[in-house]
Amino acid sequence: MSENDGGFSRIPPYDEEAERGVLAGMMFHRDSIPDLVGVLEGHEFYKPAHETLYRTMVGLAAAGEPLDPITITDALRKSDDLTRVGGPAAVSSIASQPYAIAEPLHYARIVSGQWARRQALQTLDQGRESVRSGNGDLEDVLTKITSALASITGDPVAERSLVSELLDTDGLDTIPNLEPLIADMLFLDTLSRVNGPSGHGKSFVALDFAGHVGVGLTWHGRPVRQGSVIYLVAEGAKGIRKRVRAWEKHHGQKMRNVYFLPRPVQSMEPEWQALINLCGTKRPVLVVLDTQARVTVGVEENSATEMGRVVDRMEQLRAASGACVLLIHHKGLNGDHGRGSSAVKGAMQTELTVTKTGKGADTRVVIGTDKQKDSEEIESLGFSLRQVSLDGEAEEDGRPVTSAVLEYDGPAPEGDQPKKLAPAAKKLLTALRSLDVPVPRAQVVDRVAEQTGNGLTREVSSRHLNEMAKDGLVDRIDSTDRRDASLVLWAVTEKGRKA
């Protein structure tokens, strides 16, 4: 039927990228194929080559065969369909699609929707032709047209389902309240995160959470919900044994009910579904992912779209287990928040910050609250890092093997809580740390430009340097010749090095 007859336009509605997305996703998310078959039979693909590929891959999956380009190409060759789909190059091009990391079910719904639109438009066209020619029952034609319009504008069954889920003000009382895992800090059935600079004790804090929850010990005065814990040691696995042994010696008991997986599981790979299934079976109350970066390898962390998909995978883990899913994450370069897209923070119920100050016996760790979506933020808590010698263990030179545990000191004094610096001030302080000797302001600004690609004006740099001097983060060394301001030198203080 030509477009002059009032039928389909030159290109019927279809989405080639979505069709290729289904096929690419099947190669990387084999576990999703049973759900895909419930959405797509195969005829919904607009391009015959895509339908052939889909049916071939579903058949291979049912037979337990791998879904890699070589196996798929061989199967197509045996069925005399290889030329029809475009040859081996066409199969390889599907596997290399950038959206292969995404869930294919999302693309399958798009493909199904476009097929429904094509069918609806065809029905409308046939109905229009019946009216124009006078053939057929008018009521029957109207019924078909109404059905076709419904398929284009929306799914009435889905709409009725949404209507049934609407709550009035009294219905809100049926929504359960948050259940605390650690009183006022972490909650069951939520996503939470611990942020902090590298080396500031985030993993010590997470392990301390895990130990107290697994055993059922009050966490430094706060009641806990006792239960099993699954801890993914995706970073620093070689040091976890020492930390656990130190915790056990300090608390006088085994760290029971805590199960460690000493390697990462990638959130956007098929194995993540195995983790979801495991947690759904074991029903832990706490799942620790240490660190976020190590379970999202290959994902662009500054992309809201890609990190949104990661959050969805975390939500699937939360929904399956009912646990508090706790991510451990490094802070960004400006030090204010977790590195990467803010889309992740928006999904968190709780965000805690961990900051270390001092050295040796004077080391203190401060746990602060950066976000509590639906509960009150607690005051910052101060801890000492106590060194514990492990019984019966020694280094090669005879020194005892040690690790550290947290000891609660009480609410963190205001002076222990790091002052938040403006981004420009942070850049200046970082530049001074790297220079390590007293230098003029202009040289500090030049170093900022080298490190960040952006310079600072004289007014801005002078204001922030003077403010940091008042706070004791930098020293201002004035020239004895007041006629030459350029002889004023700036240097980072010991406090500034630790900030």
C-alpha positions in Angstrom: 0.0 0.0 0.0 1.5 3.3 -1.0 1.6 6.5 1.0 -0.7 8.1 -1.6 -3.4 5.6 -0.6 -3.3 7.0 2.9 -1.5 3.9 4.3 1.9 3.6 6.0 4.3 6.4 5.6 7.5 5.6 3.7 9.1 4.3 7.0 6.7 2.4 9.4 7.3 3.0 13.1 10.3 0.9 14.4 13.4 1.4 16.4 16.5 -0.3 14.9 18.7 0.7 17.9 16.3 -1.0 20.3 16.2 -4.1 18.1 20.0 -4.3 18.1 19.9 -3.6 21.8 17.8 -6.7 22.5 20.2 -8.9 20.6 23.4 -7.4 22.1 21.9 -7.5 25.6 21.1 -11.2 25.2 24.8 -12.0 24.7 25.7 -10.3 28.0 22.6 -11.0 30.1 21.7 -14.6 29.3 19.7 -14.8 32.5 17.2 -12.3 31.1 16.2 -14.6 28.2 13.3 -16.3 30.0 11.8 -12.9 30.7 12.5 -11.7 27.1 10.6 -14.7 25.6 7.6 -13.5 27.6 7.7 -10.2 25.9 8.9 -11.1 22.3 8.1 -14.1 20.2 10.2 -12.9 17.3 7.7 -11.6 14.8 7.7 -8.2 16.6 11.1 -7.3 15.0 10.7 -5.1 12.0 13.9 -6.3 10.3 13.8 -10.0 9.2 17.5 -10.4 10.0 16.9 -9.3 13.6 14.1 -11.8 13.9 16.3 -14.6 12.6 19.1 -13.7 15.0 16.7 -13.6 17.9 15.1 -17.0 17.2 18.6 -18.5 16.7 19.9 -17.1 20.0 16.8 -18.2 21.9 17.2 -21.7 20.5 20.9 -21.8 21.5 20.1 -20.6 25.0 17.4 -23.3 25.4 20.0 -25.9 24.3 22.5 -24.6 26.9 24.9 -23.4 24.2 27.0 -20.2 24.7 25.8 -16.9 23.1 29.0 -15.6 21.6 29.6 -14.4 18.0 31.4 -17.6 17.0 28.7 -20.0 18.2 25.9 -17.8 16.8 27.6 -17.6 13.4 28.1 -21.4 13.3 24.4 -22.0 14.1 23.3 -19.5 11.4 25.6 -21.2 8.9 24.1 -24.6 9.7 20.6 -23.3 9.2 21.5 -21.6 5.9 20.6 -18.2 7.5 24.0 -16.6 7.7 23.8 -14.8 4.4 20.3 -13.6 5.2 21.4 -11.8 8.4 24.4 -10.1 6.7 27.2 -12.6 7.3 29.7 -13.0 10.2 30.4 -9.2 10.2 26.7 -8.5 11.1 26.9 -10.8 14.1 30.1 -9.3 15.3 28.7 -5.8 15.0 25.8 -6.7 17.2 28.2 -7.9 20.0 30.2 -4.7 19.9 27.3 -2.4 20.5 27.9 0.2 23.3 24.5 -0.5 24.8 25.2 -4.2 25.3 25.8 -3.5 29.0 22.2 -2.5 29.5 19.3 -4.9 30.3 17.7 -6.2 27.1 14.3 -6.3 28.7 14.1 -2.5 28.4 14.8 -2.6 24.7 12.4 -5.6 24.3 9.5 -3.5 25.6 10.4 -0.8 23.0 10.4 -3.3 20.2 7.1 -4.7 21.3 5.6 -1.3 21.6 6.7 -0.3 18.1 5.3 -3.6 16.7 1.9 -2.8 18.4 1.9 0.6 16.8 2.6 -0.9 13.3 -0.3 -3.3 13.9 -2.6 -0.6 15.1 -1.8 1.6 12.1 -2.5 -1.3 9.8 -5.8 -1.9 11.5 -6.7 1.8 11.3 -5.9 1.8 7.6 -8.0 -1.3 6.9 -10.9 0.2 8.8 -10.7 3.4 6.9 -10.7 1.4 3.6 -13.7 -0.6 4.7 -15.6 2.7 5.5 -14.6 4.2 2.2 -15.6 1.1 0.2 -18.8 0.4 2.2 -17.7 -3.2 2.9 -17.9 -4.8 6.3 -20.0 -4.1 9.4 -19.6 -0.6 10.7 -19.8 -1.6 14.4 -17.1 -4.2 13.9 -14.9 -1.6 12.1 -15.4 0.9 15.0 -14.5 -1.8 17.6 -11.3 -2.6 15.7 -10.4 1.1 15.4 -11.1 1.7 19.1 -8.8 -1.3 20.0 -6.1 0.0 17.7 -6.2 3.4 19.3 -6.0 1.9 22.8 -2.8 0.0 21.7 -1.2 3.2 20.5 -2.2 5.5 23.4 -1.6 3.1 26.2 -2.3 -0.3 27.9 -5.7 -0.1 29.6 -4.7 -3.1 31.8 -1.6 -1.4 33.0 -3.6 1.7 33.6 -6.1 -0.2 35.8 -3.2 -1.6 37.7 -1.8 1.8 38.4 -5.3 3.0 39.5 -5.5 0.1 42.0 -2.1 1.2 43.5 -3.1 4.8 44.2 -3.4 5.6 47.9 -5.4 8.3 49.6 -4.3 9.9 52.9 -5.6 7.0 55.0 -3.9 4.5 52.7 -0.5 6.1 53.5 -0.8 4.4 56.9 -0.3 1.1 55.2 3.2 2.0 54.2 5.6 0.5 56.8 8.0 2.8 58.6 11.8 2.5 58.3 13.2 -0.3 60.4 16.6 0.6 62.0 19.5 -1.7 61.4 21.8 0.5 63.6 19.7 3.0 65.5 19.5 6.4 63.8 22.2 5.5 61.3 21.4 2.6 58.9 18.0 1.1 58.0 16.8 -2.2 56.6 15.6 -2.4 53.0 17.4 0.8 51.9 20.4 1.9 49.9 23.1 3.6 51.9 26.7 4.8 51.3 29.9 5.7 53.2 32.0 8.3 51.6 35.5 9.4 52.5 39.0 10.1 51.1 41.2 7.2 50.4 43.0 5.9 53.5 40.7 7.6 56.0 39.2 4.4 57.5 36.0 3.8 55.5 36.6 0.0 55.5 37.3 -0.1 59.2 34.0 1.6 59.8 32.1 -0.8 57.4 33.7 -3.8 59.0 32.8 -2.5 62.5 29.2 -2.2 61.3 29.3 -5.7 59.9 30.8 -7.3 63.1 28.4 -5.7 65.5 25.4 -6.6 63.3 26.5 -10.2 62.7 27.1 -10.9 66.4 24.3 -8.7 67.7 26.5 -6.3 69.8 25.3 -2.8 70.5 27.2 -0.5 68.2 28.9 1.9 70.5 25.8 2.5 72.5 23.3 2.1 69.6 21.0 -0.9 69.4 21.4 -3.1 66.3 19.1 -5.6 64.5 21.1 -8.8 64.6 21.3 -10.8 61.4 23.7 -12.3 58.8 26.0 -10.0 56.7 27.4 -10.5 53.3 30.6 -8.4 52.7 32.0 -8.1 49.2 35.7 -7.3 49.7 36.1 -6.0 46.2 39.2 -4.0 47.2 42.0 -4.8 49.6 41.1 -8.5 50.1 44.5 -9.4 51.3 44.2 -7.2 54.4 40.7 -8.3 55.5 41.9 -11.3 57.6 44.1 -9.2 59.9 41.3 -6.7 60.4 38.8 -9.4 61.3 41.2 -11.0 63.7 42.0 -7.7 65.4 38.2 -7.0 65.8 37.7 -10.5 67.3 40.5 -10.1 69.8 39.4 -6.6 70.8 35.8 -7.7 71.4 36.6 -11.1 72.8 34.5 -13.2 70.4 34.3 -14.5 66.8 32.8 -12.3 64.1 29.9 -14.7 63.6 27.3 -14.5 60.8 29.5 -12.4 58.6 30.3 -14.0 55.2 33.1 -12.5 53.0 33.4 -12.7 49.3 37.0 -11.7 48.6 36.5 -10.5 45.0 34.3 -8.1 43.1 31.1 -9.0 41.4 30.3 -6.5 38.5 26.9 -4.9 38.9 26.4 -4.7 35.1 27.4 -8.3 34.3 25.3 -11.4 34.4 27.0 -12.6 37.6 25.2 -9.8 39.5 22.0 -11.8 39.1 23.6 -14.7 40.9 24.5 -12.3 43.8 20.8 -11.1 43.8 19.7 -14.7 43.9 22.2 -15.6 46.7 21.0 -12.6 48.8 17.4 -13.5 48.2 18.0 -17.0 49.5 20.2 -16.1 52.5 18.3 -12.9 53.4 21.1 -11.0 55.1 20.2 -7.8 56.9 23.3 -6.0 55.7 25.2 -6.3 52.3 28.5 -4.3 52.1 29.9 -3.5 48.7 33.5 -2.3 49.3 34.0 -0.4 47.0 31.5 1.1 44.6 34.2 1.7 42.0 35.3 -2.0 42.1 31.8 -3.3 41.4 31.1 -0.8 38.5 34.2 -1.3 36.4 33.7 0.0 32.9 30.8 2.2 33.9 31.2 5.9 33.3 30.7 7.1 36.9 30.1 10.8 35.8 27.2 9.7 33.6 23.8 10.0 35.2 22.4 7.6 32.7 24.9 4.8 33.3 25.0 5.3 37.0 21.2 5.3 37.0 21.4 1.8 35.6 23.8 0.9 38.4 21.4 2.2 41.0 18.7 0.1 39.4 20.9 -3.0 39.9 21.5 -2.0 43.5 17.8 -1.6 44.0 17.2 -5.1 42.6 19.7 -6.4 45.2 17.9 -4.5 48.0 14.4 -5.7 46.9 15.5 -9.3 46.8 17.1 -9.3 50.2 15.3 -6.6 52.2 18.8 -5.7 53.5 20.6 -2.4 54.0 22.8 -2.4 50.9 25.8 -0.3 51.9 28.3 1.0 49.3 31.8 2.2 50.3 32.9 5.0 48.0 35.8 7.4 47.6 35.3 11.2 47.7 35.9 13.3 44.6 38.7 15.7 44.0 36.9 18.6 45.7 36.3 16.4 48.8 32.7 17.5 49.3 30.9 14.4 48.2 31.3 11.0 46.6 33.0 10.9 43.3 30.9 10.7 40.2 27.3 11.4 39.2 25.0 12.9 41.9 22.3 10.5 40.6 23.7 7.9 43.1 23.4 10.2 46.1 19.8 11.0 45.1 18.9 7.3 45.5 20.5 6.9 48.9 18.5 6.8 52.1 21.7 7.5 54.1 25.0 9.0 53.3 27.7 8.9 56.0 31.2 10.6 55.8 34.4 9.3 57.3 37.3 11.6 57.8 40.6 10.9 59.5 42.8 13.5 61.3 46.1 13.2 63.1 48.8 10.6 63.0 50.0 7.7 65.2 48.5 7.7 68.7 46.7 11.0 67.9 44.7 9.5 64.9 41.0 10.2 65.1 38.2 9.1 62.8 35.1 11.2 62.6 31.8 9.7 61.2 29.4 12.4 60.1 26.0 12.4 58.4 25.8 13.9 55.0 22.2 12.8 54.3 19.3 11.0 56.0 16.4 11.1 53.6 13.6 10.2 56.1 15.1 10.5 59.5 17.0 13.0 61.6 20.7 13.5 61.1 22.9 12.5 64.0 25.8 14.5 65.4 29.3 13.6 64.3 30.9 10.8 66.2 34.6 10.6 67.2 36.7 7.5 67.3 40.3 6.5 68.0 42.0 3.9 65.9 43.5 1.5 68.5 46.3 -0.8 67.3 45.8 -4.5 68.2 48.6 -7.1 68.1 47.6 -10.5 66.7 48.4 -13.4 69.0 51.0 -15.9 67.7 51.8 -13.8 64.6 54.9 -11.8 63.7 56.5 -10.1 60.7 59.7 -11.5 59.2 61.8 -9.1 61.2 60.1 -10.2 64.5 57.8 -7.3 64.9 54.2 -8.2 65.9 51.5 -8.3 63.2 49.0 -5.5 64.0 45.8 -4.1 62.7 43.4 -1.4 64.0 39.9 -1.3 65.5 37.6 1.6 66.3 37.2 2.8 69.9 34.4 5.3 70.5 35.5 8.6 72.1 32.1 10.3 72.1 30.5 13.1 70.0 33.2 14.7 67.8 34.2 18.2 69.1 33.7 21.0 66.6 37.4 21.3 66.2 37.7 17.6 65.1 35.2 18.1 62.3 36.9 19.2 59.2 35.8 22.6 57.9 34.3 22.6 54.5 36.4 24.6 52.1 35.2 26.3 48.9 36.4 24.6 45.7 38.8 27.4 44.9 40.3 27.1 48.4 40.7 23.4 48.0 42.6 24.0 44.7 44.9 26.5 46.4 45.6 24.2 49.3 46.3 21.2 47.0 48.7 23.4 45.0 50.5 24.5 48.2 50.9 20.9 49.4 52.5 19.9 46.1 54.9 22.9 46.1 56.0 22.1 49.7 58.0 25.4 50.1 56.9 29.0 50.7 56.0 30.7 47.4 54.4 33.9 46.1 50.6 33.9 45.4 51.2 34.1 41.6 53.2 30.8 41.8 50.4 29.1 43.7 47.9 30.2 41.1 50.2 28.9 38.3 50.3 25.5 40.0 46.5 25.5 40.3 46.3 26.1 36.5 48.7 23.3 35.9 46.7 20.8 38.0 43.2 21.8 37.0 43.5 23.6 33.7 41.7 26.6 35.2 43.4 29.6 36.8 42.1 31.9 39.6 41.8 35.7 39.7 44.0 37.7 42.0 41.0 38.8 44.1 39.7 35.2 44.5 43.0 33.6 45.3 44.0 36.4 47.8 40.7 36.1 49.6 40.8 32.4 50.0 44.5 32.3 51.0 43.8 34.9 53.7 40.8 33.0 55.0 42.8 29.8 55.2 45.6 31.7 57.0 43.0 32.7 59.7 42.0 29.0 60.1 45.6 27.9 60.4 45.7 25.9 57.2 48.3 28.1 55.6 51.0 30.5 56.8 51.3 34.0 55.4 54.9 35.1 55.5 55.0 38.9 55.0 57.8 40.8 53.4 59.8 43.2 55.4 59.5 45.6 52.5 55.9 46.8 52.6 56.3 48.5 49.2 56.6 45.1 47.5 53.5 42.9 48.1 54.8 40.3 45.7 57.3 39.3 48.3 54.5 37.9 50.5 55.0 34.1 50.6 52.5 31.4 51.3 53.1 27.9 52.8 50.9 25.0 53.9 50.8 24.3 57.7 50.8 20.9 59.3 47.0 21.4 59.9 46.6 22.2 56.2 48.4 19.0 55.2 45.9 16.9 57.3 42.8 18.8 56.2 
